[in-house]
């Protein structure tokens, strides 16, 4: 009697299901994480500009939103930004949540938070 070695049809089907769901999930999450990287780099780049130390919170907000528009950031808006003065510096916070439909009535929810302090002599 010869015994079969290796994976059978049920194993192959299970493997296909796992790979398909993993690929589909990665396909949905990749644009969201790329968007977060754009948000993070836009906010972090404020520390490199010397003129942002003297800007008001409103001007800093306009500068960030302009960068978001140039970088085509789609998940962060004006309401997700908190900008305030603290001592001699300006603090910029971006706290937001992205919800994307995944499968049937299941959603994937991702929370992001980025904070940077600009100025402070």
N, C-alpha and C positions, 0 to 999 in steps of 0.2 A: 504494500500500500504506500503510495506516494503522498506526502503532506504538502499542502500549498504553503509557501512562505511569502510574506509581504502583506500589503494592504489589500483588502477586498473592496467590493463595490460599496457597501455601507460606509466604510472608512473614507473612501474617495468622496462620496457625497457629503459627509460631515466636514471634510477638509474644504471642499468647495464652498459650503455655506459659511464657514468661519472666515475664509479668505475674502469672500464677497462682502460680508458685513464689515470686516475690518477695512477693506478698500473703500467702501461707501462712506464709512465714518471718517476716514482720513480725507476723502474728497470733500466732505462737508466742512471739516474743521480747518483745513489748510488756509482758505481765504480769510478766515476769522483771525487766525494767528498771524498771518502776514499783515493784516490790518493793524493788529496790536503792535507789531514791530514798527510800523510807520508812525503810530501814535507815540510810542516810546521814543523813537529817534527825533521826532518833531519837538517833543517836550524837552528832551535832554539837550538838544541843540541850543536851547535858550541860554544855557550856562556859558556857551562859547561866545556869545555876542556881548560886547562891553556896553552897548547902548541900552540894553534891557534893564540895567540897574536903576535907571532914572525914569523908566516908563511907569505910567499908572496901570492899575490892574485892568482897566478897560482897554488900554492900548496893547497890553500883553495878550489879552483875550483875542483882540482883532488879529494880532500877529500869528497866534496859534491857529485860529480858524482859517486864516489865509493859507498857512502851511498845510492844514488838513485838506483844503480844497485843491491845492496843487498836487498833493500826494494821493488824491482821490480816496480819502478815508471815508468810509460809508457808515460805520457803526458808532461813531462818536459825534455828538452835536454840542451845541452851545450849553444845553442844560446839564451835560455830563462834566463840565469843567467848573472847578471851584478855584478862584484866584483871590488871594487876600494879602494884605501887607502885614508883616510881622517884624517888629523892630525896624531894621534898616533893609530888609530884604522882602522880596515878593515870593510867596509860596504858590505853586501851581499844582493842583491835584486833578487827575482824571480818573474818576471811578465810574465804571459802566459795566453793564451786563448785556450779553448777546444771547438771544434765544433763537435756535434754529430747529425746525421740525426734522425728526430723524426717521421714525418708523411708526406708522399708524398714529396713535395719539401720544407718542413719546417724543419729548423735546430734549435737545441737548442744551444745557445752560452753562455758559462760561462767564466768569466774573474776572474783571481786570482792574488793576489799580496801579497808578503811576503817580509819583510825587517828586517834585524837584523844587529846590530853593534857589532863586535867582537873586544875585546881589549879595548884600551883607559885607560891608567893608571892614 
